[in-house]
């Protein structure tokens, strides 16, 4: 809970600092041009809201009666929206599923037990200490959206903080440093955040395009359903477009056993 409070406090603190100093955002607000300042505040509020949603929501915990145990007829009752997913769930041989040694539930393929959350998570990606939650099947796309919004906010805030520093002195000046110390610290913190957010966003966009996860990418040699596949082969890859469509637009759980070679 402390990290969640720190995220909200850091966002509010940096936002306030940018309006307390003579930055472009403050000058525009004083001149009555409110579009940019209001958009900036709206983006900050959106990033904080996304953070709490991703942090507090169920990332895809495997329950006592997971969806993959339902018969195909029960899955089809959901209507035509899931036709693409259900198309490769029918007439698939049963695959022997691994039983979790911690919670004793049968794990759907691509699920992993998280010791911090004490649950198995469907399509487990990683446990993120910053959000104090796992990133999995249900919140992965929102996690990527949060990174994108956060990156836009951080880059915009960097530009605003730099504009408030004014002309840099030709030589070191204590009066200039005292006057601009807060903005300078904000810029340095934002620079670190921008690099981290950009690297995370790029890596997760790549993983989504390949239909793989951080856990599968980093620990392929430890995962039973990937050890038997050729080194460069991803059994869940359906092409970049279909991978991205399934990642960002699919609203239902996928039975990944149907795409694995052992099910064919």
N, C-alpha and C positions, 0 to 999 in steps of 0.2 A: 504493500500500500504506500510505502514511503516513496518508491520510484514513481508511482502514478501522481502523487502530490508534487514530486520534483518536476515531472514533465509539465504539469499545468503551471506550476510556479515559474519555471524557466521561460515558458512561452509568454506568460503574462509580463514577467520582468523585462525581457528583451523588447517586447512590444511597447511597454511603457517608456523604456529608455529611449527608443527611437522617436517618441513624440515629446519627450522632455528636452531634447537637444535640437538644434537648428538643422534637422535633416530635411530632405526633399519632402518627405511625408508631412512633417509639421508645417513647412512653408506652404504646401498646397492646401492644407486644412485652414491655415490662417487667411489665405487668399480666397477662401470660399469654394475651391475646387475639391469637392469631397469624394469624387468617384474613386480615385486611387487609394486614399486613406481607408475608405469604407471597404473596398475590395481586399485590401491588405488585412484589415481586422477580421473580415469574413473568412479569409483563408486561414488565419490563426485559429479562429474558433472551429473551423472545419477540421483542421489537423488535430486539435485537442479532442474533438468529438470522435473522430476516427480512431484515435489512440485508445480511448476508453472503450469503444465498441470492440475493437480487436482484442484488447486486454481482458475484457470481462466476459466475452461470449464463449460458448462451447466450441472448441476448435474441431470437433468431430470425435468425441469420446465414444468408444465402443461400449454399448450397453449390454445388458444381459441377453437381449434378444435382438442382435444386429440385423440390419435390413437384408444382408446377403443370405440369411436363412429362410426368407420368405419365398414361396413358390412364384414362378414367373407370372401366373394368372393374377396373383395378388398385386404384383408390381404393375401390371398392365391396367389396373383399375384407375391409376393416376391420370390417364388420358393421353392425348397425343403429344404433349410437351416433352415426354421422355422417350420418344420413339427412337431417336438416334442411339441412346444409351441402351435401351432394351433390345435393340436389334442384335447386339452381340452378347446378350444375356440368355437367349433362348437356345435350347438344344446344345448345351455345353456340358461336357462330362464333369462329374464332381471332382474337385481337386482337394487333396488332403490338406487341411489347414493346420497351422501350428497353434498349439495351446500355450497361452502366456504363462510363464512360470511365476508371475507375481499375482495377477488378478484371476488366473485360471479360466479366462474366457478364450474361446477360439478366435484367433486374430484373422480378420480379412486380410487378403494380400495387400501389401504396402503399409499395413498398420505396424506400429511399434509402441512398446510400453514406455511411458515417460515416468521416471522415478520422482521427479519434482511434482508433477501433477497427480501421480499415483493412478493413472488411467492409461489404457491403450488408446491411441489416437489414429483414426483413419487417415490414410495418405499422409503420414507423419513427415513433416519437413525438418523442424528443429524446435527446441525449447528456447525461447527468446528471453533472456534475463531482463531486458529493458521493459518489455510489456508484461513480465511475470506470468506468461502463459505460453502454451504450445502454439505453433503455427501448423495447422493441419488442413484437412479437406474443407472445412466449413469457413475458416477465416483467412485462408491463404490469399485469396484474391483481394480481400479488404486490406490485408497487410501490405500488398503491393500498391494498392491505391493510396494507403496512408503514406508510404515511402514517397510516392510521386508528389502528393500534395505537400508533404514536409519539405521536399527538395525545392519546390517552387517558393515556399515561404522563406526558407533559409537563404536562397540566392537573392530574393527580393530584399530581405532584411540586410544582407551583406552590402548590397548596393546603396541602401538607405543609410546604413551606418557609415559607410565610406564618404557619402556626400556630406555628412555632418562634421567630418573631421576638418574640413576647410583646407586651405593651402598648407602643405607640409613645410616646416621651417628648413632653411638651408643648413642649419646645424642644430645639434641637440639643444632643446629648450625646456627647462623645468616648468615654466608657466604654461607652455603649450601642452605638455604631458599631463599636468594636473587638470587642465581644462577639458582634455579629451580622453582621459584615462578610461572612463566607463565605456565610451563608444569604441575605443581601441580594444578593450577586453571583449566587448560584444562581437566585434568583427573577428577576432581570433577564435572565439568559441564557435561562431557561425561557420568559419572556414573549416574547422574540424568536422562539424556536423554535416556540412555540405559534401565533403569528401566521403564520409561514411555512408550518408544517404545515397549518393550517386553510385558508389560501389555496390551497395546492397540492392538498389533498384536494378542496376545492370545485370547482376548475377541472377536475381529472381526472374527477370524477363527472359534471360537465356534458359533457365531451368523450365519455365513455363512453355517456351517454344519447343523444347526437347521432350516435354512431358516426363520430367524426372524431378526429383526432390534433392534438397541438400543432403539428407541422410543417405540416399541412394548414390549420389554423386561422390560423396566423401568416403563412404564405407562399403563400396560395392563388394569387396572381397569378403566381407563379414555377413552378407545377406544371402540367405539360402536360395531364394528364387532368382538371384542374379548370378550366382557363382557358376551355374551351368551354361550361361549364355556366352557367346564370343565377347572378347574384351570390349569392342567398340559398339556392340549391339545393345539397343534398348528395346525390350519386347513390348513396351507400351507406346512407342513412338508411332503416331498415325499421320505424320506430316505436320509442318509448321502451322499451316492454317487451321487444321482440325485440332491440333494441340491447343492453340491459343483460344479457339472457339470453345472448346471443352473447358478450359481453365477459367475463362472470364464469363461465359454465358451459361454453362450447364448448371442446373439447379438441383440435380438429384445425385445420389450416391451411385458410383460406378462399381460394377463387379469386375475388378481388375483380373481376377482369375481367368476370365474369358479371353483376355488378350495374351495371356502367357502361353508360351510354346507347350508347356506340360499339359495344358487343357485341350490341345488340338489333337 
